[in-house]
Amino acid sequence: MRAGHLIYKVENLDNGVKEWRHKGFAVEYGRAKNPYNAIIYFSEGPYIELLASTGMPRFFKVLLKTLGYKGVVKRFDSWDYGTDRWCGFCIEKDHGDLTEEINQLGKYKDRGFNMKSAKRTDTHGRKLKFKCFFPAELSLPFLMSYFNVDPKPRNFVHPNGYKRVSKITFATTTEASKIIQELLDDPIVEIVVTGDEGVVKEVQFA
């Protein structure tokens, strides 16, 4: 698996889009009507998701808690509330489901939420389908299958001259770092052991 995308929490989506465009990035809303996120694509490597909210109904979070997924809800709440910051990291695979990777998580697989089918229609009318697995432990990144349609532009350079994310520093626990290194094969990701509950410490561009 490789670095899939980074989530940057924004309190206000329109303001967040303006801010990142001011930084010289090309930003597109996640969907045309009532968007809750926006995307910064690169031709290669991970993309950035500006997230104002998960769009998840409150009753669904209550249901997840009832079913024993309190840690998963804590992850979603960290994306729904708080100030502007890096708040999530995803690792992904090119195709297929996530069964093998979920099984690699061993004891963690039964404490995570497996979203076997998700989709959205982007502003270009493309129907993007994907699968996700959200571990209850925030020390672990979440997993995602790649889109059924590749939405990334070809040979694209942002107005600020950046072509890609060149480095991601992800801080976590000793146990989680071992699991991540078994799953992940991506030279741009640096895993550091700090005892944190899965924190994106630094993102560099080139």
N, C-alpha and C positions, 0 to 999 in steps of 0.2 A: 504494500500500500504506500501511498505518497501523501504529501500535504494536499488537502483538498481545498479548503477555504478557511478564512479567518473571519470571525464575527466582531464587528466594532459597534458597540452599543451607542445609540444616539437618543437623546431625550425627545428631540423633534426631528422628524424625518426630513422635512423640507429644508430646515436649517442645516442639518447634517449634509445633505446633498450639496447645498450652496458652499459649505465650508470645504468639502473635498474637491469640488470643482475649482474653488479659489486656489487650492493647492496644486492645481494643474492636472487633475485626474478626470478622465471621461467617466461619467456616472449615469447609469440608467435605472429607472424605477423597476422594481420587481414585477409589477403588473400595472396595467393601465388604470384600473378602477380601484379606489381605496387601497393604495399600496401600504404595506407595513414595513417594507424593506427596499433597499436599492443596492445595485451591484456595480462593482468595479472589476471588469474583466481584464485579463492579460492574455496574450496569445499563447503563452506557455506558463505552466506552473499554477499555483493556487490563485484564487480570486478573493476579493474582499466583499463581505456582505455588511452593509450598514443596516442595522436592525433597530427599529423603534419599538417593536413588540413582536411576540410570537404569533399573535392573532389567535391564541388558544383560548377557547371559552373557559370561564372559571369553573363551570360544572365538570368539565373534563379533568381539570387539575384535581378537583375534589375526588373524582372517581379514581384517578391514579393513586392518590394517597390512600384511599380505601382499599385498593388492591395491593398495597404495600410498596408503592413506588415513590416514597417520600423523597429519596435522593434525586430521582429524576425530576420531580416537581421543583426541588431546590435549584436544579440547573436551569429549568425554564424560567423560574422567578428571577434568577440572576440576569437573564436576558430581557426580562420585562421591566425591571426596575433598576434604578441607579443612574449615575452620571455617565457622561461620554467616556468610553474606555474600551480597550480590547477585552472581550469577555468570553470568547469561545474559539475553539480550534477543532477542525475536522480533518480526519484522514480518510482517503477514499481509494477505491479500486476502479479499474477501467470498465469492467462489465460483470454481469452476473449478480447473484444475491450475496448476502453477507454471512451465510451460514458457517462457512469455514472460519472466518475471522471471529465471529461471535463465539464459536466453540473454543478458539484459542484463548479467549478471556477466562476460561475455566470457571472458577467459583463466581466470577462477576457476571456471567452471562444470564443467570437467573434473577439478577437484581437490576437488570436493565430493561428498557422499553424498546421493543422491536417494531418499528413502523415499516411494515412490509410493502406499503404502497403509498406514495405521496406524489403530488403533481401540482403544477401551476402553469398558467399561460402567461408568457412574458409580453413585453410591449411590442414585440415583433410578430406576435401571433403564434409563436412556437409553443407547443404543448410539451413541457418538460416533465418527465417522469423519473422518479428515483426512489431509493430505499434508504432508511436511516436506522441506526441503533444508538440509543442514548444510555450509556452506563450510569448507574446510580452514583458512582464515585466521581466527584468532580476532578479528581486527580488524573482521570483518563480523558483523552479527547473522545468525541463521538465519531461514529463511523458512518460512511455514506457510500452508496454506489454512484457511479458517474451518470450523468443525464443520458437519456435515450437519444437525444439530439445534442450535438456539440454547439453550445451557444457562444463560444469564444471567437473573437475576431481573428483573422489571419494577418500576420506580419504587422501587428498594430503597435504604435508607439503613442503613449499619452502625451498631451500637450507639454507636460513638464519634462519630457524626454525619457521617462521610465518605461521599460519594456516588461519588467517582471518583478516579483518578490524574490529577493536574493538570499534572505536569511530570516529564519523564525527562531526565536529563543523561547522555549517552553519550559517553565519551572514546575516541578512536581515532586512526588515522594519517591523514595528508593524503590519500593515495591512496584509502583506504577511505571517508573522509568524502565524497569526490566521488561514489563509487558509491552510497553510502547515500542521498544527497540526490537522486539520479536515480530511485531506487526509492521513496522515502518521501515521503508527503504528509500530514504530521500536525503541527499547530502545537504540540502538547504536548512534542514531542521536540526537545531542543537537542543538536546535534552539536558537540563541541569537539575540536580537534586538539591532542593532547598527546603522540602517539607511543605511547600505550598499545595493548595488544592487545585492544581492545574491552572497556572497563570501564564498568559502570553506576556513575556517581559519586554521583548523587543521585536520589531519588524523593520527590515531594511529593504531598500529597493535598488534596482540597477537598470 
